[in-house]
Amino acid sequence: MLFCYHYYYYYCCFNPFNNKTCFHIHSAYYLVILYSFTNLCGD
């Protein structure tokens, strides 16, 4: 799942017409990492 976010993030950022979308994907990518990390630490 994280690989898919990572791939989509880079694919989006290499497209100069999708800067705003890239920002949202970038934010979502880090939110997913933080959420996964807190779940691992919580268990």
C-alpha positions in Angstrom: 0.0 0.0 0.0 2.8 2.5 0.9 4.5 1.5 -2.4 1.4 2.6 -4.3 1.3 5.9 -2.6 5.0 6.4 -3.2 4.7 5.5 -6.9 1.6 7.7 -7.4 3.3 10.6 -5.5 6.3 10.6 -7.8 4.2 10.1 -10.9 2.1 13.1 -10.0 5.0 15.3 -9.1 6.8 14.7 -12.4 3.7 16.2 -14.1 4.1 20.0 -14.0 0.4 20.5 -14.6 -0.6 18.8 -11.3 1.2 20.9 -8.7 -1.9 21.3 -6.5 -2.8 17.6 -6.8 0.8 16.8 -6.0 0.6 18.8 -2.7 -2.5 16.8 -1.7 -0.9 13.5 -2.5 2.2 14.5 -0.6 0.2 15.4 2.5 -1.8 12.2 2.3 1.4 10.1 1.9 2.8 11.5 5.1 -0.5 11.1 6.9 -0.6 7.4 6.0 3.0 7.0 7.2 2.2 8.7 10.5 -1.0 6.7 11.0 0.8 3.4 10.3 3.6 4.4 12.7 1.2 5.3 15.5 -0.7 2.0 15.0 2.6 0.0 15.2 3.6 1.9 18.4 0.1 1.6 19.9 0.0 -2.2 19.6 
